[in-house]
Amino acid sequence: MELLTAPIVPNPLTATDMSEVFAQVINALLLWAGAVALLFIIIGGFRFIVSMGNAEGVEKARNTVLYAVLGLILIFLAYLVVAYMLGDLLGVKPAYRIGS
């Protein structure tokens, strides 16, 4: 009678240290947040086109683009803070470096 063995599941992360796993998760979240902000900029541009001069539609489109750009700025600032914390405090190099 054969014993059942657990299947081997490959590790999708390349990190072996908990701080490196944390860095990869943060980088992935920042990437997705940037993609969502970019999607909202595109949606705002589409709303501008579809509004055809309607004041209410133009205002909604303008607010969508404004908040998406503010979100991108916030994401960039969050990245700077996280890169500093990971690099200086934990000694982990983030996946994307700004500057040299």
Biopython code that builds the backbone (N, CA, C, O; Angstrom):
import numpy as np
from Bio.PDB.StructureBuilder import StructureBuilder

atoms = [
    (1, "MET", "N", (0.836, -1.161, 0.000)),
    (1, "MET", "CA", (0.000, 0.000, 0.000)),
    (1, "MET", "C", (0.894, 1.242, 0.000)),
    (1, "MET", "O", (1.830, 1.352, 0.793)),
    (2, "GLU", "N", (0.588, 2.162, -0.896)),
    (2, "GLU", "CA", (1.385, 3.376, -1.040)),
    (2, "GLU", "C", (0.897, 4.451, -0.089)),
    (2, "GLU", "O", (-0.303, 4.619, 0.125)),
    (3, "LEU", "N", (1.845, 5.171, 0.475)),
    (3, "LEU", "CA", (1.483, 6.313, 1.311)),
    (3, "LEU", "C", (1.285, 7.526, 0.420)),
    (3, "LEU", "O", (2.033, 7.738, -0.534)),
    (4, "LEU", "N", (0.286, 8.306, 0.732)),
    (4, "LEU", "CA", (0.045, 9.523, -0.022)),
    (4, "LEU", "C", (1.012, 10.593, 0.450)),
    (4, "LEU", "O", (1.211, 10.782, 1.650)),
    (5, "THR", "N", (1.606, 11.286, -0.502)),
    (5, "THR", "CA", (2.507, 12.376, -0.143)),
    (5, "THR", "C", (1.884, 13.695, -0.563)),
    (5, "THR", "O", (1.100, 13.763, -1.510)),
    (6, "ALA", "N", (2.242, 14.712, 0.143)),
    (6, "ALA", "CA", (1.730, 16.043, -0.176)),
    (6, "ALA", "C", (2.376, 16.526, -1.470)),
    (6, "ALA", "O", (3.566, 16.300, -1.693)),
    (7, "PRO", "N", (1.608, 17.182, -2.315)),
    (7, "PRO", "CA", (2.192, 17.690, -3.560)),
    (7, "PRO", "C", (3.196, 18.801, -3.266)),
    (7, "PRO", "O", (3.062, 19.537, -2.288)),
    (8, "ILE", "N", (4.178, 18.905, -4.108)),
    (8, "ILE", "CA", (5.184, 19.951, -3.956)),
    (8, "ILE", "C", (4.690, 21.185, -4.692)),
    (8, "ILE", "O", (4.441, 21.153, -5.898)),
    (9, "VAL", "N", (4.553, 22.267, -3.947)),
    (9, "VAL", "CA", (4.077, 23.520, -4.517)),
    (9, "VAL", "C", (5.281, 24.449, -4.656)),
    (9, "VAL", "O", (5.943, 24.766, -3.668)),
    (10, "PRO", "N", (5.563, 24.885, -5.888)),
    (10, "PRO", "CA", (6.721, 25.777, -6.045)),
    (10, "PRO", "C", (6.458, 27.139, -5.412)),
    (10, "PRO", "O", (5.322, 27.612, -5.377)),
    (11, "ASN", "N", (7.511, 27.755, -4.917)),
    (11, "ASN", "CA", (7.411, 29.058, -4.283)),
    (11, "ASN", "C", (7.394, 30.134, -5.366)),
    (11, "ASN", "O", (8.375, 30.269, -6.097)),
    (12, "PRO", "N", (6.300, 30.912, -5.494)),
    (12, "PRO", "CA", (6.260, 31.952, -6.528)),
    (12, "PRO", "C", (7.134, 33.153, -6.202)),
    (12, "PRO", "O", (7.448, 33.955, -7.082)),
    (13, "LEU", "N", (7.526, 33.278, -4.947)),
    (13, "LEU", "CA", (8.378, 34.386, -4.543)),
    (13, "LEU", "C", (9.837, 33.961, -4.634)),
    (13, "LEU", "O", (10.180, 32.811, -4.357)),
    (14, "THR", "N", (10.682, 34.892, -5.021)),
    (14, "THR", "CA", (12.103, 34.589, -5.096)),
    (14, "THR", "C", (12.805, 34.886, -3.783)),
    (14, "THR", "O", (14.004, 34.639, -3.657)),
    (15, "ALA", "N", (12.091, 35.406, -2.816)),
    (15, "ALA", "CA", (12.685, 35.797, -1.546)),
    (15, "ALA", "C", (12.689, 34.631, -0.569)),
    (15, "ALA", "O", (11.806, 33.773, -0.579)),
    (16, "THR", "N", (13.697, 34.633, 0.259)),
    (16, "THR", "CA", (13.766, 33.625, 1.304)),
    (16, "THR", "C", (13.662, 34.248, 2.687)),
    (16, "THR", "O", (13.384, 33.554, 3.665)),
    (17, "ASP", "N", (13.884, 35.560, 2.771)),
    (17, "ASP", "CA", (13.833, 36.293, 4.029)),
    (17, "ASP", "C", (12.484, 37.009, 4.140)),
    (17, "ASP", "O", (11.919, 37.422, 3.127)),
    (18, "MET", "N", (11.973, 37.154, 5.347)),
    (18, "MET", "CA", (10.667, 37.787, 5.537)),
    (18, "MET", "C", (10.675, 39.245, 5.084)),
    (18, "MET", "O", (9.675, 39.724, 4.549)),
    (19, "SER", "N", (11.774, 39.954, 5.285)),
    (19, "SER", "CA", (11.827, 41.350, 4.857)),
    (19, "SER", "C", (11.798, 41.456, 3.332)),
    (19, "SER", "O", (11.236, 42.410, 2.794)),
    (20, "GLU", "N", (12.393, 40.497, 2.631)),
    (20, "GLU", "CA", (12.339, 40.497, 1.168)),
    (20, "GLU", "C", (10.928, 40.176, 0.673)),
    (20, "GLU", "O", (10.480, 40.733, -0.329)),
    (21, "VAL", "N", (10.239, 39.295, 1.360)),
    (21, "VAL", "CA", (8.847, 38.996, 1.015)),
    (21, "VAL", "C", (8.002, 40.257, 1.194)),
    (21, "VAL", "O", (7.166, 40.580, 0.351)),
    (22, "PHE", "N", (8.228, 40.955, 2.288)),
    (22, "PHE", "CA", (7.523, 42.205, 2.555)),
    (22, "PHE", "C", (7.784, 43.211, 1.443)),
    (22, "PHE", "O", (6.861, 43.887, 0.990)),
    (23, "ALA", "N", (9.038, 43.317, 0.998)),
    (23, "ALA", "CA", (9.394, 44.239, -0.077)),
    (23, "ALA", "C", (8.691, 43.867, -1.381)),
    (23, "ALA", "O", (8.213, 44.748, -2.095)),
    (24, "GLN", "N", (8.624, 42.592, -1.694)),
    (24, "GLN", "CA", (7.958, 42.165, -2.923)),
    (24, "GLN", "C", (6.457, 42.437, -2.868)),
    (24, "GLN", "O", (5.867, 42.831, -3.874)),
    (25, "VAL", "N", (5.844, 42.237, -1.731)),
    (25, "VAL", "CA", (4.413, 42.496, -1.588)),
    (25, "VAL", "C", (4.139, 43.995, -1.738)),
    (25, "VAL", "O", (3.195, 44.386, -2.425)),
    (26, "ILE", "N", (4.953, 44.829, -1.103)),
    (26, "ILE", "CA", (4.776, 46.283, -1.205)),
    (26, "ILE", "C", (4.961, 46.735, -2.648)),
    (26, "ILE", "O", (4.173, 47.541, -3.142)),
    (27, "ASN", "N", (5.985, 46.232, -3.333)),
    (27, "ASN", "CA", (6.204, 46.610, -4.727)),
    (27, "ASN", "C", (5.034, 46.191, -5.613)),
    (27, "ASN", "O", (4.641, 46.934, -6.513)),
    (28, "ALA", "N", (4.478, 45.013, -5.365)),
    (28, "ALA", "CA", (3.336, 44.551, -6.152)),
    (28, "ALA", "C", (2.115, 45.435, -5.895)),
    (28, "ALA", "O", (1.394, 45.779, -6.831)),
    (29, "LEU", "N", (1.881, 45.801, -4.641)),
    (29, "LEU", "CA", (0.744, 46.666, -4.319)),
    (29, "LEU", "C", (0.892, 48.046, -4.953)),
    (29, "LEU", "O", (-0.081, 48.604, -5.459)),
    (30, "LEU", "N", (2.102, 48.596, -4.928)),
    (30, "LEU", "CA", (2.323, 49.897, -5.548)),
    (30, "LEU", "C", (2.136, 49.825, -7.062)),
    (30, "LEU", "O", (1.611, 50.757, -7.672)),
    (31, "LEU", "N", (2.561, 48.727, -7.660)),
    (31, "LEU", "CA", (2.370, 48.545, -9.102)),
    (31, "LEU", "C", (0.885, 48.497, -9.452)),
    (31, "LEU", "O", (0.453, 49.140, -10.408)),
    (32, "TRP", "N", (0.108, 47.743, -8.690)),
    (32, "TRP", "CA", (-1.334, 47.652, -8.958)),
    (32, "TRP", "C", (-2.024, 48.983, -8.710)),
    (32, "TRP", "O", (-2.928, 49.359, -9.457)),
    (33, "ALA", "N", (-1.613, 49.696, -7.675)),
    (33, "ALA", "CA", (-2.216, 51.000, -7.401)),
    (33, "ALA", "C", (-1.940, 51.976, -8.534)),
    (33, "ALA", "O", (-2.821, 52.746, -8.917)),
    (34, "GLY", "N", (-0.736, 51.953, -9.068)),
    (34, "GLY", "CA", (-0.404, 52.804, -10.209)),
    (34, "GLY", "C", (-1.214, 52.444, -11.438)),
    (34, "GLY", "O", (-1.646, 53.326, -12.180)),
    (35, "ALA", "N", (-1.424, 51.155, -11.660)),
    (35, "ALA", "CA", (-2.220, 50.722, -12.806)),
    (35, "ALA", "C", (-3.672, 51.171, -12.668)),
    (35, "ALA", "O", (-4.288, 51.583, -13.652)),
    (36, "VAL", "N", (-4.217, 51.097, -11.471)),
    (36, "VAL", "CA", (-5.598, 51.539, -11.235)),
    (36, "VAL", "C", (-5.713, 53.050, -11.441)),
    (36, "VAL", "O", (-6.685, 53.521, -12.031)),
    (37, "ALA", "N", (-4.727, 53.813, -10.957)),
    (37, "ALA", "CA", (-4.747, 55.268, -11.156)),
    (37, "ALA", "C", (-4.683, 55.598, -12.644)),
    (37, "ALA", "O", (-5.388, 56.493, -13.110)),
    (38, "LEU", "N", (-3.851, 54.890, -13.387)),
    (38, "LEU", "CA", (-3.765, 55.108, -14.834)),
    (38, "LEU", "C", (-5.096, 54.779, -15.513)),
    (38, "LEU", "O", (-5.520, 55.488, -16.426)),
    (39, "LEU", "N", (-5.746, 53.719, -15.074)),
    (39, "LEU", "CA", (-7.053, 53.359, -15.622)),
    (39, "LEU", "C", (-8.068, 54.478, -15.381)),
    (39, "LEU", "O", (-8.873, 54.783, -16.260)),
    (40, "PHE", "N", (-8.033, 55.087, -14.199)),
    (40, "PHE", "CA", (-8.971, 56.174, -13.915)),
    (40, "PHE", "C", (-8.660, 57.429, -14.718)),
    (40, "PHE", "O", (-9.571, 58.189, -15.048)),
    (41, "ILE", "N", (-7.395, 57.660, -15.036)),
    (41, "ILE", "CA", (-7.066, 58.775, -15.926)),
    (41, "ILE", "C", (-7.665, 58.533, -17.305)),
    (41, "ILE", "O", (-8.207, 59.452, -17.919)),
    (42, "ILE", "N", (-7.570, 57.315, -17.785)),
    (42, "ILE", "CA", (-8.159, 56.966, -19.081)),
    (42, "ILE", "C", (-9.678, 57.108, -19.030)),
    (42, "ILE", "O", (-10.283, 57.629, -19.967)),
    (43, "ILE", "N", (-10.296, 56.650, -17.948)),
    (43, "ILE", "CA", (-11.752, 56.786, -17.799)),
    (43, "ILE", "C", (-12.150, 58.257, -17.774)),
    (43, "ILE", "O", (-13.150, 58.633, -18.386)),
    (44, "GLY", "N", (-11.388, 59.091, -17.079)),
    (44, "GLY", "CA", (-11.675, 60.522, -17.043)),
    (44, "GLY", "C", (-11.566, 61.152, -18.417)),
    (44, "GLY", "O", (-12.391, 61.991, -18.779)),
    (45, "GLY", "N", (-10.554, 60.757, -19.195)),
    (45, "GLY", "CA", (-10.431, 61.261, -20.561)),
    (45, "GLY", "C", (-11.603, 60.834, -21.424)),
    (45, "GLY", "O", (-12.105, 61.611, -22.237)),
    (46, "PHE", "N", (-12.034, 59.599, -21.244)),
    (46, "PHE", "CA", (-13.200, 59.113, -21.996)),
    (46, "PHE", "C", (-14.449, 59.903, -21.610)),
    (46, "PHE", "O", (-15.281, 60.213, -22.463)),
    (47, "ARG", "N", (-14.579, 60.227, -20.323)),
    (47, "ARG", "CA", (-15.729, 61.028, -19.877)),
    (47, "ARG", "C", (-15.702, 62.430, -20.492)),
    (47, "ARG", "O", (-16.749, 62.981, -20.833)),
    (48, "PHE", "N", (-14.498, 63.007, -20.631)),
    (48, "PHE", "CA", (-14.384, 64.302, -21.297)),
    (48, "PHE", "C", (-14.924, 64.229, -22.713)),
    (48, "PHE", "O", (-15.660, 65.113, -23.151)),
    (49, "ILE", "N", (-14.562, 63.186, -23.419)),
    (49, "ILE", "CA", (-14.996, 63.044, -24.808)),
    (49, "ILE", "C", (-16.502, 62.841, -24.883)),
    (49, "ILE", "O", (-17.171, 63.440, -25.725)),
    (50, "VAL", "N", (-17.032, 62.005, -24.014)),
    (50, "VAL", "CA", (-18.447, 61.648, -24.058)),
    (50, "VAL", "C", (-19.336, 62.792, -23.565)),
    (50, "VAL", "O", (-20.493, 62.884, -23.977)),
    (51, "SER", "N", (-18.824, 63.663, -22.695)),
    (51, "SER", "CA", (-19.663, 64.719, -22.118)),
    (51, "SER", "C", (-20.106, 65.755, -23.153)),
    (51, "SER", "O", (-21.142, 66.393, -22.964)),
    (52, "MET", "N", (-19.367, 65.936, -24.216)),
    (52, "MET", "CA", (-19.705, 66.854, -25.315)),
    (52, "MET", "C", (-20.075, 68.248, -24.816)),
    (52, "MET", "O", (-21.047, 68.836, -25.290)),
    (53, "GLY", "N", (-19.314, 68.778, -23.871)),
    (53, "GLY", "CA", (-19.544, 70.137, -23.411)),
    (53, "GLY", "C", (-20.558, 70.270, -22.293)),
    (53, "GLY", "O", (-20.745, 71.370, -21.773)),
    (54, "ASN", "N", (-21.211, 69.207, -21.909)),
    (54, "ASN", "CA", (-22.152, 69.248, -20.795)),
    (54, "ASN", "C", (-21.380, 69.605, -19.526)),
    (54, "ASN", "O", (-20.423, 68.920, -19.167)),
    (55, "ALA", "N", (-21.791, 70.669, -18.853)),
    (55, "ALA", "CA", (-21.040, 71.185, -17.703)),
    (55, "ALA", "C", (-20.908, 70.146, -16.591)),
    (55, "ALA", "O", (-19.842, 70.014, -15.989)),
    (56, "GLU", "N", (-21.970, 69.418, -16.319)),
    (56, "GLU", "CA", (-21.919, 68.412, -15.258)),
    (56, "GLU", "C", (-20.988, 67.262, -15.636)),
    (56, "GLU", "O", (-20.221, 66.783, -14.801)),
    (57, "GLY", "N", (-21.051, 66.825, -16.875)),
    (57, "GLY", "CA", (-20.183, 65.748, -17.342)),
    (57, "GLY", "C", (-18.720, 66.149, -17.366)),
    (57, "GLY", "O", (-17.846, 65.355, -17.019)),
    (58, "VAL", "N", (-18.450, 67.396, -17.780)),
    (58, "VAL", "CA", (-17.075, 67.887, -17.803)),
    (58, "VAL", "C", (-16.527, 67.973, -16.378)),
    (58, "VAL", "O", (-15.368, 67.636, -16.134)),
    (59, "GLU", "N", (-17.350, 68.418, -15.451)),
    (59, "GLU", "CA", (-16.917, 68.519, -14.051)),
    (59, "GLU", "C", (-16.599, 67.139, -13.478)),
    (59, "GLU", "O", (-15.603, 66.986, -12.771)),
    (60, "LYS", "N", (-17.425, 66.133, -13.770)),
    (60, "LYS", "CA", (-17.157, 64.769, -13.295)),
    (60, "LYS", "C", (-15.867, 64.227, -13.902)),
    (60, "LYS", "O", (-15.065, 63.598, -13.212)),
    (61, "ALA", "N", (-15.673, 64.475, -15.198)),
    (61, "ALA", "CA", (-14.453, 64.015, -15.860)),
    (61, "ALA", "C", (-13.235, 64.704, -15.274)),
    (61, "ALA", "O", (-12.210, 64.067, -15.034)),
    (62, "ARG", "N", (-13.344, 66.000, -15.046)),
    (62, "ARG", "CA", (-12.233, 66.760, -14.480)),
    (62, "ARG", "C", (-11.880, 66.242, -13.093)),
    (62, "ARG", "O", (-10.703, 66.090, -12.765)),
    (63, "ASN", "N", (-12.889, 65.971, -12.281)),
    (63, "ASN", "CA", (-12.639, 65.439, -10.939)),
    (63, "ASN", "C", (-12.012, 64.053, -11.002)),
    (63, "ASN", "O", (-11.131, 63.739, -10.203)),
    (64, "THR", "N", (-12.453, 63.220, -11.939)),
    (64, "THR", "CA", (-11.876, 61.883, -12.080)),
    (64, "THR", "C", (-10.397, 61.968, -12.403)),
    (64, "THR", "O", (-9.586, 61.272, -11.792)),
    (65, "VAL", "N", (-10.039, 62.816, -13.361)),
    (65, "VAL", "CA", (-8.629, 62.959, -13.732)),
    (65, "VAL", "C", (-7.840, 63.582, -12.589)),
    (65, "VAL", "O", (-6.731, 63.139, -12.290)),
    (66, "LEU", "N", (-8.396, 64.597, -11.949)),
    (66, "LEU", "CA", (-7.709, 65.264, -10.841)),
    (66, "LEU", "C", (-7.406, 64.282, -9.715)),
    (66, "LEU", "O", (-6.278, 64.234, -9.223)),
    (67, "TYR", "N", (-8.399, 63.502, -9.304)),
    (67, "TYR", "CA", (-8.192, 62.569, -8.206)),
    (67, "TYR", "C", (-7.253, 61.431, -8.604)),
    (67, "TYR", "O", (-6.511, 60.923, -7.763)),
    (68, "ALA", "N", (-7.276, 61.029, -9.861)),
    (68, "ALA", "CA", (-6.353, 59.994, -10.317)),
    (68, "ALA", "C", (-4.914, 60.507, -10.303)),
    (68, "ALA", "O", (-4.001, 59.782, -9.909)),
    (69, "VAL", "N", (-4.710, 61.748, -10.729)),
    (69, "VAL", "CA", (-3.362, 62.324, -10.696)),
    (69, "VAL", "C", (-2.897, 62.508, -9.254)),
    (69, "VAL", "O", (-1.740, 62.229, -8.937)),
    (70, "LEU", "N", (-3.783, 62.972, -8.385)),
    (70, "LEU", "CA", (-3.434, 63.071, -6.968)),
    (70, "LEU", "C", (-3.108, 61.690, -6.386)),
    (70, "LEU", "O", (-2.215, 61.560, -5.549)),
    (71, "GLY", "N", (-3.826, 60.678, -6.830)),
    (71, "GLY", "CA", (-3.529, 59.316, -6.402)),
    (71, "GLY", "C", (-2.157, 58.859, -6.870)),
    (71, "GLY", "O", (-1.431, 58.205, -6.122)),
    (72, "LEU", "N", (-1.795, 59.200, -8.111)),
    (72, "LEU", "CA", (-0.462, 58.853, -8.605)),
    (72, "LEU", "C", (0.626, 59.551, -7.803)),
    (72, "LEU", "O", (1.655, 58.950, -7.496)),
    (73, "ILE", "N", (0.405, 60.806, -7.464)),
    (73, "ILE", "CA", (1.379, 61.532, -6.645)),
    (73, "ILE", "C", (1.505, 60.873, -5.277)),
    (73, "ILE", "O", (2.610, 60.709, -4.760)),
    (74, "LEU", "N", (0.374, 60.496, -4.697)),
    (74, "LEU", "CA", (0.390, 59.825, -3.402)),
    (74, "LEU", "C", (1.101, 58.478, -3.488)),
    (74, "LEU", "O", (1.846, 58.112, -2.579)),
    (75, "ILE", "N", (0.878, 57.742, -4.565)),
    (75, "ILE", "CA", (1.551, 56.457, -4.763)),
    (75, "ILE", "C", (3.058, 56.654, -4.867)),
    (75, "ILE", "O", (3.829, 55.891, -4.285)),
    (76, "PHE", "N", (3.480, 57.682, -5.612)),
    (76, "PHE", "CA", (4.898, 57.957, -5.752)),
    (76, "PHE", "C", (5.520, 58.318, -4.401)),
    (76, "PHE", "O", (6.605, 57.839, -4.070)),
    (77, "LEU", "N", (4.842, 59.156, -3.627)),
    (77, "LEU", "CA", (5.351, 59.511, -2.302)),
    (77, "LEU", "C", (5.388, 58.296, -1.374)),
    (77, "LEU", "O", (6.316, 58.142, -0.580)),
    (78, "ALA", "N", (4.378, 57.438, -1.481)),
    (78, "ALA", "CA", (4.373, 56.214, -0.677)),
    (78, "ALA", "C", (5.540, 55.324, -1.057)),
    (78, "ALA", "O", (6.153, 54.692, -0.197)),
    (79, "TYR", "N", (5.850, 55.274, -2.358)),
    (79, "TYR", "CA", (6.991, 54.470, -2.792)),
    (79, "TYR", "C", (8.286, 55.013, -2.195)),
    (79, "TYR", "O", (9.132, 54.244, -1.738)),
    (80, "LEU", "N", (8.443, 56.342, -2.200)),
    (80, "LEU", "CA", (9.658, 56.921, -1.635)),
    (80, "LEU", "C", (9.803, 56.578, -0.155)),
    (80, "LEU", "O", (10.896, 56.251, 0.307)),
    (81, "VAL", "N", (8.712, 56.653, 0.579)),
    (81, "VAL", "CA", (8.748, 56.336, 2.003)),
    (81, "VAL", "C", (9.071, 54.858, 2.209)),
    (81, "VAL", "O", (9.903, 54.510, 3.046)),
    (82, "VAL", "N", (8.417, 53.999, 1.449)),
    (82, "VAL", "CA", (8.647, 52.553, 1.591)),
    (82, "VAL", "C", (10.067, 52.193, 1.171)),
    (82, "VAL", "O", (10.715, 51.378, 1.828)),
    (83, "ALA", "N", (10.563, 52.788, 0.081)),
    (83, "ALA", "CA", (11.927, 52.504, -0.361)),
    (83, "ALA", "C", (12.930, 52.931, 0.699)),
    (83, "ALA", "O", (13.919, 52.236, 0.931)),
    (84, "TYR", "N", (12.688, 54.061, 1.341)),
    (84, "TYR", "CA", (13.576, 54.509, 2.413)),
    (84, "TYR", "C", (13.532, 53.541, 3.589)),
    (84, "TYR", "O", (14.570, 53.145, 4.120)),
    (85, "MET", "N", (12.316, 53.164, 3.991)),
    (85, "MET", "CA", (12.179, 52.269, 5.143)),
    (85, "MET", "C", (12.814, 50.920, 4.871)),
    (85, "MET", "O", (13.537, 50.390, 5.714)),
    (86, "LEU", "N", (12.545, 50.360, 3.693)),
    (86, "LEU", "CA", (13.095, 49.049, 3.382)),
    (86, "LEU", "C", (14.610, 49.099, 3.220)),
    (86, "LEU", "O", (15.323, 48.203, 3.671)),
    (87, "GLY", "N", (15.091, 50.155, 2.571)),
    (87, "GLY", "CA", (16.520, 50.236, 2.303)),
    (87, "GLY", "C", (17.346, 50.582, 3.527)),
    (87, "GLY", "O", (18.339, 49.914, 3.814)),
    (88, "ASP", "N", (16.953, 51.604, 4.240)),
    (88, "ASP", "CA", (17.771, 52.076, 5.355)),
    (88, "ASP", "C", (17.491, 51.348, 6.665)),
    (88, "ASP", "O", (18.415, 51.058, 7.425)),
    (89, "LEU", "N", (16.253, 51.060, 6.927)),
    (89, "LEU", "CA", (15.928, 50.452, 8.212)),
    (89, "LEU", "C", (16.042, 48.930, 8.207)),
    (89, "LEU", "O", (16.496, 48.341, 9.187)),
    (90, "LEU", "N", (15.630, 48.285, 7.105)),
    (90, "LEU", "CA", (15.659, 46.827, 7.053)),
    (90, "LEU", "C", (16.796, 46.279, 6.202)),
    (90, "LEU", "O", (17.090, 45.085, 6.253)),
    (91, "GLY", "N", (17.438, 47.145, 5.420)),
    (91, "GLY", "CA", (18.558, 46.694, 4.594)),
    (91, "GLY", "C", (18.154, 45.932, 3.352)),
    (91, "GLY", "O", (18.954, 45.170, 2.809)),
    (92, "VAL", "N", (16.922, 46.121, 2.887)),
    (92, "VAL", "CA", (16.435, 45.421, 1.696)),
    (92, "VAL", "C", (16.403, 46.394, 0.540)),
    (92, "VAL", "O", (15.906, 47.512, 0.678)),
    (93, "LYS", "N", (16.931, 45.979, -0.600)),
    (93, "LYS", "CA", (16.873, 46.819, -1.789)),
    (93, "LYS", "C", (15.531, 46.590, -2.472)),
    (93, "LYS", "O", (15.198, 45.451, -2.798)),
    (94, "PRO", "N", (14.741, 47.664, -2.699)),
    (94, "PRO", "CA", (13.485, 47.483, -3.416)),
    (94, "PRO", "C", (13.748, 47.124, -4.876)),
    (94, "PRO", "O", (14.855, 47.315, -5.381)),
    (95, "ALA", "N", (12.734, 46.609, -5.542)),
    (95, "ALA", "CA", (12.895, 46.153, -6.918)),
    (95, "ALA", "C", (13.222, 47.296, -7.862)),
    (95, "ALA", "O", (13.943, 47.103, -8.840)),
    (96, "TYR", "N", (12.704, 48.479, -7.584)),
    (96, "TYR", "CA", (12.921, 49.627, -8.452)),
    (96, "TYR", "C", (13.631, 50.703, -7.647)),
    (96, "TYR", "O", (13.137, 51.140, -6.607)),
    (97, "ARG", "N", (14.785, 51.125, -8.128)),
    (97, "ARG", "CA", (15.544, 52.163, -7.440)),
    (97, "ARG", "C", (15.398, 53.479, -8.179)),
    (97, "ARG", "O", (15.468, 53.515, -9.408)),
    (98, "ILE", "N", (15.197, 54.548, -7.447)),
    (98, "ILE", "CA", (15.159, 55.883, -8.017)),
    (98, "ILE", "C", (16.538, 56.484, -7.793)),
    (98, "ILE", "O", (17.016, 56.556, -6.660)),
    (99, "GLY", "N", (17.166, 56.909, -8.859)),
    (99, "GLY", "CA", (18.523, 57.443, -8.763)),
    (99, "GLY", "C", (19.534, 56.322, -8.791)),
    (99, "GLY", "O", (19.247, 55.219, -9.257)),
    (100, "SER", "N", (20.743, 56.616, -8.281)),
    (100, "SER", "CA", (21.800, 55.601, -8.334)),
    (100, "SER", "C", (22.025, 54.941, -7.003)),
    (100, "SER", "O", (22.882, 54.065, -6.885)),
]
sb = StructureBuilder()
sb.init_structure("model")
sb.init_model(0)
sb.init_chain("A")
sb.init_seg("    ")
for serial, (resi, resn, name, xyz) in enumerate(atoms, 1):
    if name == "N":
        sb.init_residue(resn, " ", resi, " ")
    sb.init_atom(name, np.array(xyz, "f"), 0.0, 1.0, " ", f" {name:<3s}", serial, name[0])
structure = sb.get_structure()
